[in-house]
Amino acid sequence: MTPSPDQAWMKQMARNMTLADTGFLSGCKFLLHDRDTEFCSAFDGILRAVGIKAVTLPPRSPNLNAHCER
């Protein structure tokens, strides 16, 4: 964890999450994320390179994933 993630840190997290053997996103097709600026295009590009589609949630949608958070 870091209090202020930058683009290099987010790219490394994307690589870690998509590792073939130990990444928890291996075998996933989609990743939902909000519109926070920490999810840069490089982050989405790494996901796309391994076949994961990054789906950005619509603006002003606080209850869109309420069932997932419970």
Distance bins in CASP14 RR format, pairs under 12 A and 6 or more apart:
PFRMAT RR
TARGET T0000
AUTHOR 0000-0000-0000
RMODE 2
METHOD distances of the structure
MODEL  1
1 9 0 0 0 0 0 1 0 0 0 0 0
1 13 0 0 0 0 0 1 0 0 0 0 0
2 8 0 0 0 0 0 1 0 0 0 0 0
2 9 1 0 1 0 0 0 0 0 0 0 0
2 10 0 0 0 0 1 0 0 0 0 0 0
2 12 0 0 0 0 0 1 0 0 0 0 0
2 13 0 0 0 0 1 0 0 0 0 0 0
2 38 0 0 0 0 1 0 0 0 0 0 0
3 9 0 0 0 0 0 1 0 0 0 0 0
3 38 0 0 0 0 0 1 0 0 0 0 0
4 10 0 0 0 0 0 1 0 0 0 0 0
4 37 0 0 0 0 0 1 0 0 0 0 0
4 38 0 0 0 0 1 0 0 0 0 0 0
5 11 0 0 0 0 0 1 0 0 0 0 0
5 12 0 0 0 0 1 0 0 0 0 0 0
5 13 1 0 0 1 0 0 0 0 0 0 0
5 14 0 0 0 0 0 1 0 0 0 0 0
5 36 0 0 0 0 1 0 0 0 0 0 0
5 37 0 0 0 0 1 0 0 0 0 0 0
5 38 1 0 1 0 0 0 0 0 0 0 0
5 39 0 0 0 0 1 0 0 0 0 0 0
5 40 0 0 0 0 1 0 0 0 0 0 0
5 43 0 0 0 0 1 0 0 0 0 0 0
6 12 0 0 0 0 0 1 0 0 0 0 0
6 13 0 0 0 0 0 1 0 0 0 0 0
6 37 0 0 0 0 0 1 0 0 0 0 0
6 38 0 0 0 0 1 0 0 0 0 0 0
6 40 0 0 0 0 1 0 0 0 0 0 0
6 42 0 0 0 0 0 1 0 0 0 0 0
6 43 0 0 0 0 0 1 0 0 0 0 0
7 13 0 0 0 0 0 1 0 0 0 0 0
7 14 0 0 0 0 0 1 0 0 0 0 0
7 37 0 0 0 0 1 0 0 0 0 0 0
7 38 0 0 0 0 1 0 0 0 0 0 0
7 39 0 0 0 0 0 1 0 0 0 0 0
7 40 1 0 1 0 0 0 0 0 0 0 0
7 41 0 0 0 0 1 0 0 0 0 0 0
7 42 1 0 1 0 0 0 0 0 0 0 0
7 43 1 0 0 1 0 0 0 0 0 0 0
7 44 0 0 0 0 0 1 0 0 0 0 0
7 45 0 0 0 0 0 1 0 0 0 0 0
7 46 0 0 0 0 0 1 0 0 0 0 0
8 14 0 0 0 0 0 1 0 0 0 0 0
8 15 0 0 0 0 0 1 0 0 0 0 0
8 38 0 0 0 0 0 1 0 0 0 0 0
8 40 0 0 0 0 1 0 0 0 0 0 0
8 42 0 0 0 0 1 0 0 0 0 0 0
8 43 0 0 0 0 0 1 0 0 0 0 0
9 15 0 0 0 0 0 1 0 0 0 0 0
9 16 0 0 0 0 0 1 0 0 0 0 0
9 38 0 0 0 0 1 0 0 0 0 0 0
9 39 0 0 0 0 0 1 0 0 0 0 0
9 40 0 0 0 0 0 1 0 0 0 0 0
9 42 0 0 0 0 0 1 0 0 0 0 0
9 43 0 0 0 0 1 0 0 0 0 0 0
10 16 0 0 0 0 0 1 0 0 0 0 0
10 17 0 0 0 0 0 1 0 0 0 0 0
10 33 0 0 0 0 0 1 0 0 0 0 0
10 36 0 0 0 0 1 0 0 0 0 0 0
10 37 0 0 0 0 1 0 0 0 0 0 0
10 38 1 0 1 0 0 0 0 0 0 0 0
10 39 1 0 0 1 0 0 0 0 0 0 0
10 40 1 0 1 0 0 0 0 0 0 0 0
10 41 0 0 0 0 0 1 0 0 0 0 0
10 42 1 0 0 1 0 0 0 0 0 0 0
10 43 1 0 1 0 0 0 0 0 0 0 0
10 44 0 0 0 0 1 0 0 0 0 0 0
10 45 0 0 0 0 0 1 0 0 0 0 0
10 46 0 0 0 0 1 0 0 0 0 0 0
10 47 0 0 0 0 0 1 0 0 0 0 0
10 54 0 0 0 0 0 1 0 0 0 0 0
11 17 0 0 0 0 0 1 0 0 0 0 0
11 18 0 0 0 0 0 1 0 0 0 0 0
11 38 0 0 0 0 0 1 0 0 0 0 0
11 39 0 0 0 0 0 1 0 0 0 0 0
11 40 1 0 0 1 0 0 0 0 0 0 0
11 41 0 0 0 0 0 1 0 0 0 0 0
11 42 1 0 1 0 0 0 0 0 0 0 0
11 43 1 0 0 1 0 0 0 0 0 0 0
11 44 0 0 0 0 0 1 0 0 0 0 0
11 45 0 0 0 0 1 0 0 0 0 0 0
11 46 1 0 0 1 0 0 0 0 0 0 0
11 47 0 0 0 0 0 1 0 0 0 0 0
11 49 0 0 0 0 0 1 0 0 0 0 0
12 18 0 0 0 0 0 1 0 0 0 0 0
12 19 0 0 0 0 0 1 0 0 0 0 0
12 42 0 0 0 0 0 1 0 0 0 0 0
12 43 0 0 0 0 1 0 0 0 0 0 0
12 46 0 0 0 0 1 0 0 0 0 0 0
13 19 0 0 0 0 0 1 0 0 0 0 0
13 23 0 0 0 0 0 1 0 0 0 0 0
13 24 0 0 0 0 0 1 0 0 0 0 0
13 25 0 0 0 0 0 1 0 0 0 0 0
13 31 0 0 0 0 0 1 0 0 0 0 0
13 33 0 0 0 0 0 1 0 0 0 0 0
13 38 0 0 0 0 1 0 0 0 0 0 0
13 39 0 0 0 0 0 1 0 0 0 0 0
13 40 0 0 0 0 0 1 0 0 0 0 0
13 42 0 0 0 0 0 1 0 0 0 0 0
13 43 1 0 0 1 0 0 0 0 0 0 0
13 46 0 0 0 0 1 0 0 0 0 0 0
13 47 0 0 0 0 0 1 0 0 0 0 0
14 23 0 0 0 0 0 1 0 0 0 0 0
14 25 0 0 0 0 1 0 0 0 0 0 0
14 31 0 0 0 0 1 0 0 0 0 0 0
14 33 0 0 0 0 0 1 0 0 0 0 0
14 38 0 0 0 0 0 1 0 0 0 0 0
14 39 0 0 0 0 1 0 0 0 0 0 0
14 40 0 0 0 0 1 0 0 0 0 0 0
14 41 0 0 0 0 0 1 0 0 0 0 0
14 42 1 0 0 1 0 0 0 0 0 0 0
14 43 1 0 1 0 0 0 0 0 0 0 0
14 44 0 0 0 0 1 0 0 0 0 0 0
14 45 1 0 0 1 0 0 0 0 0 0 0
14 46 1 1 0 0 0 0 0 0 0 0 0
14 47 1 0 1 0 0 0 0 0 0 0 0
14 48 0 0 0 0 1 0 0 0 0 0 0
14 49 0 0 0 0 1 0 0 0 0 0 0
14 50 0 0 0 0 1 0 0 0 0 0 0
14 52 0 0 0 0 1 0 0 0 0 0 0
14 54 0 0 0 0 1 0 0 0 0 0 0
15 22 0 0 0 0 0 1 0 0 0 0 0
15 23 0 0 0 0 1 0 0 0 0 0 0
15 25 0 0 0 0 0 1 0 0 0 0 0
15 26 0 0 0 0 0 1 0 0 0 0 0
15 42 0 0 0 0 0 1 0 0 0 0 0
15 43 0 0 0 0 1 0 0 0 0 0 0
15 45 0 0 0 0 0 1 0 0 0 0 0
15 46 1 0 0 1 0 0 0 0 0 0 0
15 47 0 0 0 0 1 0 0 0 0 0 0
15 49 0 0 0 0 1 0 0 0 0 0 0
15 50 0 0 0 0 1 0 0 0 0 0 0
16 22 0 0 0 0 1 0 0 0 0 0 0
16 23 1 0 0 1 0 0 0 0 0 0 0
16 24 0 0 0 0 1 0 0 0 0 0 0
16 25 0 0 0 0 1 0 0 0 0 0 0
16 26 0 0 0 0 0 1 0 0 0 0 0
16 43 0 0 0 0 0 1 0 0 0 0 0
16 46 0 0 0 0 0 1 0 0 0 0 0
16 47 0 0 0 0 0 1 0 0 0 0 0
17 23 1 0 1 0 0 0 0 0 0 0 0
17 24 1 0 0 1 0 0 0 0 0 0 0
17 25 1 0 1 0 0 0 0 0 0 0 0
17 26 0 0 0 0 1 0 0 0 0 0 0
17 27 0 0 0 0 0 1 0 0 0 0 0
17 28 0 0 0 0 1 0 0 0 0 0 0
17 31 0 0 0 0 1 0 0 0 0 0 0
17 33 0 0 0 0 0 1 0 0 0 0 0
17 43 0 0 0 0 1 0 0 0 0 0 0
17 46 0 0 0 0 1 0 0 0 0 0 0
17 47 0 0 0 0 1 0 0 0 0 0 0
17 50 0 0 0 0 1 0 0 0 0 0 0
17 52 0 0 0 0 1 0 0 0 0 0 0
17 54 0 0 0 0 0 1 0 0 0 0 0
18 24 0 0 0 0 1 0 0 0 0 0 0
18 25 1 0 1 0 0 0 0 0 0 0 0
18 26 1 0 0 1 0 0 0 0 0 0 0
18 27 0 0 0 0 1 0 0 0 0 0 0
18 28 0 0 0 0 1 0 0 0 0 0 0
18 31 0 0 0 0 1 0 0 0 0 0 0
18 43 0 0 0 0 0 1 0 0 0 0 0
18 44 0 0 0 0 0 1 0 0 0 0 0
18 45 0 0 0 0 0 1 0 0 0 0 0
18 46 1 0 0 1 0 0 0 0 0 0 0
18 47 1 0 0 1 0 0 0 0 0 0 0
18 48 0 0 0 0 0 1 0 0 0 0 0
18 49 0 0 0 0 1 0 0 0 0 0 0
18 50 1 0 1 0 0 0 0 0 0 0 0
18 51 0 0 0 0 1 0 0 0 0 0 0
18 52 1 0 0 1 0 0 0 0 0 0 0
18 54 0 0 0 0 0 1 0 0 0 0 0
19 25 0 0 0 0 1 0 0 0 0 0 0
19 26 1 0 0 1 0 0 0 0 0 0 0
19 27 0 0 0 0 0 1 0 0 0 0 0
19 46 0 0 0 0 0 1 0 0 0 0 0
19 50 0 0 0 0 1 0 0 0 0 0 0
20 26 1 0 1 0 0 0 0 0 0 0 0
20 27 0 0 0 0 1 0 0 0 0 0 0
20 50 0 0 0 0 1 0 0 0 0 0 0
21 27 0 0 0 0 0 1 0 0 0 0 0
23 50 0 0 0 0 0 1 0 0 0 0 0
23 52 0 0 0 0 0 1 0 0 0 0 0
24 31 0 0 0 0 0 1 0 0 0 0 0
24 52 0 0 0 0 0 1 0 0 0 0 0
25 31 1 0 0 1 0 0 0 0 0 0 0
25 32 0 0 0 0 0 1 0 0 0 0 0
25 33 0 0 0 0 0 1 0 0 0 0 0
25 43 0 0 0 0 0 1 0 0 0 0 0
25 46 0 0 0 0 0 1 0 0 0 0 0
25 47 1 0 0 1 0 0 0 0 0 0 0
25 50 1 0 0 1 0 0 0 0 0 0 0
25 51 0 0 0 0 1 0 0 0 0 0 0
25 52 1 0 0 1 0 0 0 0 0 0 0
25 53 0 0 0 0 0 1 0 0 0 0 0
25 54 0 0 0 0 0 1 0 0 0 0 0
26 47 0 0 0 0 0 1 0 0 0 0 0
26 50 0 0 0 0 1 0 0 0 0 0 0
26 51 0 0 0 0 0 1 0 0 0 0 0
26 52 0 0 0 0 1 0 0 0 0 0 0
27 47 0 0 0 0 0 1 0 0 0 0 0
27 50 0 0 0 0 1 0 0 0 0 0 0
27 51 0 0 0 0 1 0 0 0 0 0 0
27 52 0 0 0 0 1 0 0 0 0 0 0
28 47 0 0 0 0 1 0 0 0 0 0 0
28 50 0 0 0 0 1 0 0 0 0 0 0
28 51 0 0 0 0 1 0 0 0 0 0 0
28 52 1 0 1 0 0 0 0 0 0 0 0
28 53 0 0 0 0 1 0 0 0 0 0 0
28 54 0 0 0 0 0 1 0 0 0 0 0
28 55 0 0 0 0 0 1 0 0 0 0 0
29 47 0 0 0 0 0 1 0 0 0 0 0
29 48 0 0 0 0 0 1 0 0 0 0 0
29 50 0 0 0 0 0 1 0 0 0 0 0
29 51 1 0 0 1 0 0 0 0 0 0 0
29 52 1 0 0 1 0 0 0 0 0 0 0
29 53 1 0 0 1 0 0 0 0 0 0 0
29 54 0 0 0 0 0 1 0 0 0 0 0
29 55 0 0 0 0 0 1 0 0 0 0 0
30 44 0 0 0 0 0 1 0 0 0 0 0
30 47 0 0 0 0 1 0 0 0 0 0 0
30 48 0 0 0 0 0 1 0 0 0 0 0
30 51 0 0 0 0 1 0 0 0 0 0 0
30 52 1 0 0 1 0 0 0 0 0 0 0
30 53 1 0 1 0 0 0 0 0 0 0 0
30 54 1 0 0 1 0 0 0 0 0 0 0
30 55 1 0 1 0 0 0 0 0 0 0 0
30 56 0 0 0 0 0 1 0 0 0 0 0
30 57 0 0 0 0 0 1 0 0 0 0 0
31 39 0 0 0 0 1 0 0 0 0 0 0
31 43 0 0 0 0 1 0 0 0 0 0 0
31 44 0 0 0 0 1 0 0 0 0 0 0
31 45 0 0 0 0 0 1 0 0 0 0 0
31 46 0 0 0 0 0 1 0 0 0 0 0
31 47 1 0 1 0 0 0 0 0 0 0 0
31 48 0 0 0 0 0 1 0 0 0 0 0
31 50 0 0 0 0 0 1 0 0 0 0 0
31 51 0 0 0 0 0 1 0 0 0 0 0
31 52 1 0 1 0 0 0 0 0 0 0 0
31 53 1 0 0 1 0 0 0 0 0 0 0
31 54 1 0 1 0 0 0 0 0 0 0 0
31 55 1 0 0 1 0 0 0 0 0 0 0
31 56 0 0 0 0 1 0 0 0 0 0 0
31 57 0 0 0 0 0 1 0 0 0 0 0
32 39 0 0 0 0 0 1 0 0 0 0 0
32 47 0 0 0 0 0 1 0 0 0 0 0
32 52 0 0 0 0 0 1 0 0 0 0 0
32 53 0 0 0 0 1 0 0 0 0 0 0
32 54 0 0 0 0 1 0 0 0 0 0 0
32 55 1 0 1 0 0 0 0 0 0 0 0
32 56 0 0 0 0 1 0 0 0 0 0 0
32 57 1 0 0 1 0 0 0 0 0 0 0
32 58 0 0 0 0 0 1 0 0 0 0 0
32 61 0 0 0 0 0 1 0 0 0 0 0
32 64 0 0 0 0 1 0 0 0 0 0 0
32 65 1 0 0 1 0 0 0 0 0 0 0
32 68 1 0 0 1 0 0 0 0 0 0 0
32 69 0 0 0 0 0 1 0 0 0 0 0
33 39 1 0 1 0 0 0 0 0 0 0 0
33 40 0 0 0 0 0 1 0 0 0 0 0
33 43 0 0 0 0 1 0 0 0 0 0 0
33 44 0 0 0 0 1 0 0 0 0 0 0
33 47 0 0 0 0 1 0 0 0 0 0 0
33 52 0 0 0 0 0 1 0 0 0 0 0
33 53 0 0 0 0 0 1 0 0 0 0 0
33 54 1 0 0 1 0 0 0 0 0 0 0
33 55 1 0 0 1 0 0 0 0 0 0 0
33 56 1 0 0 1 0 0 0 0 0 0 0
33 57 1 0 0 1 0 0 0 0 0 0 0
33 64 0 0 0 0 0 1 0 0 0 0 0
33 65 0 0 0 0 0 1 0 0 0 0 0
34 54 0 0 0 0 0 1 0 0 0 0 0
34 55 0 0 0 0 0 1 0 0 0 0 0
34 56 1 0 0 1 0 0 0 0 0 0 0
34 57 1 0 1 0 0 0 0 0 0 0 0
34 58 0 0 0 0 1 0 0 0 0 0 0
34 59 0 0 0 0 1 0 0 0 0 0 0
34 60 0 0 0 0 0 1 0 0 0 0 0
34 61 0 0 0 0 1 0 0 0 0 0 0
34 62 0 0 0 0 1 0 0 0 0 0 0
34 64 0 0 0 0 1 0 0 0 0 0 0
34 65 0 0 0 0 1 0 0 0 0 0 0
34 69 0 0 0 0 0 1 0 0 0 0 0
35 54 0 0 0 0 0 1 0 0 0 0 0
35 55 0 0 0 0 0 1 0 0 0 0 0
35 56 1 0 1 0 0 0 0 0 0 0 0
35 57 1 0 0 1 0 0 0 0 0 0 0
35 58 0 0 0 0 1 0 0 0 0 0 0
35 59 1 0 0 1 0 0 0 0 0 0 0
35 60 0 0 0 0 1 0 0 0 0 0 0
35 61 0 0 0 0 1 0 0 0 0 0 0
35 62 0 0 0 0 0 1 0 0 0 0 0
35 64 0 0 0 0 0 1 0 0 0 0 0
36 43 0 0 0 0 0 1 0 0 0 0 0
36 56 0 0 0 0 1 0 0 0 0 0 0
36 57 0 0 0 0 0 1 0 0 0 0 0
36 59 0 0 0 0 0 1 0 0 0 0 0
37 43 0 0 0 0 0 1 0 0 0 0 0
37 56 0 0 0 0 0 1 0 0 0 0 0
38 44 0 0 0 0 0 1 0 0 0 0 0
39 45 0 0 0 0 0 1 0 0 0 0 0
39 46 0 0 0 0 0 1 0 0 0 0 0
39 47 0 0 0 0 1 0 0 0 0 0 0
39 54 1 0 0 1 0 0 0 0 0 0 0
39 55 0 0 0 0 0 1 0 0 0 0 0
39 56 1 0 0 1 0 0 0 0 0 0 0
39 57 0 0 0 0 0 1 0 0 0 0 0
40 46 0 0 0 0 0 1 0 0 0 0 0
40 47 0 0 0 0 0 1 0 0 0 0 0
40 54 0 0 0 0 0 1 0 0 0 0 0
40 56 0 0 0 0 0 1 0 0 0 0 0
41 47 0 0 0 0 0 1 0 0 0 0 0
41 48 0 0 0 0 1 0 0 0 0 0 0
41 54 0 0 0 0 1 0 0 0 0 0 0
41 56 0 0 0 0 0 1 0 0 0 0 0
42 48 0 0 0 0 0 1 0 0 0 0 0
42 49 0 0 0 0 0 1 0 0 0 0 0
42 54 0 0 0 0 0 1 0 0 0 0 0
43 49 0 0 0 0 0 1 0 0 0 0 0
43 52 0 0 0 0 0 1 0 0 0 0 0
43 54 1 0 0 1 0 0 0 0 0 0 0
43 56 0 0 0 0 0 1 0 0 0 0 0
44 50 0 0 0 0 0 1 0 0 0 0 0
44 51 0 0 0 0 0 1 0 0 0 0 0
44 52 0 0 0 0 1 0 0 0 0 0 0
44 53 0 0 0 0 1 0 0 0 0 0 0
44 54 1 0 1 0 0 0 0 0 0 0 0
44 55 0 0 0 0 1 0 0 0 0 0 0
44 56 0 0 0 0 1 0 0 0 0 0 0
45 51 0 0 0 0 1 0 0 0 0 0 0
45 52 0 0 0 0 1 0 0 0 0 0 0
45 53 0 0 0 0 0 1 0 0 0 0 0
45 54 1 0 0 1 0 0 0 0 0 0 0
46 52 0 0 0 0 1 0 0 0 0 0 0
46 54 0 0 0 0 1 0 0 0 0 0 0
47 53 1 0 0 1 0 0 0 0 0 0 0
47 54 1 0 1 0 0 0 0 0 0 0 0
47 55 0 0 0 0 0 1 0 0 0 0 0
47 56 0 0 0 0 0 1 0 0 0 0 0
48 54 1 0 0 1 0 0 0 0 0 0 0
48 55 0 0 0 0 0 1 0 0 0 0 0
55 64 0 0 0 0 0 1 0 0 0 0 0
55 65 0 0 0 0 0 1 0 0 0 0 0
56 64 0 0 0 0 0 1 0 0 0 0 0
57 63 0 0 0 0 0 1 0 0 0 0 0
57 64 1 0 1 0 0 0 0 0 0 0 0
57 65 1 0 0 1 0 0 0 0 0 0 0
57 66 0 0 0 0 0 1 0 0 0 0 0
57 68 0 0 0 0 0 1 0 0 0 0 0
58 64 1 0 0 1 0 0 0 0 0 0 0
58 65 0 0 0 0 0 1 0 0 0 0 0
62 69 0 0 0 0 0 1 0 0 0 0 0
63 69 0 0 0 0 1 0 0 0 0 0 0
63 70 0 0 0 0 0 1 0 0 0 0 0
END
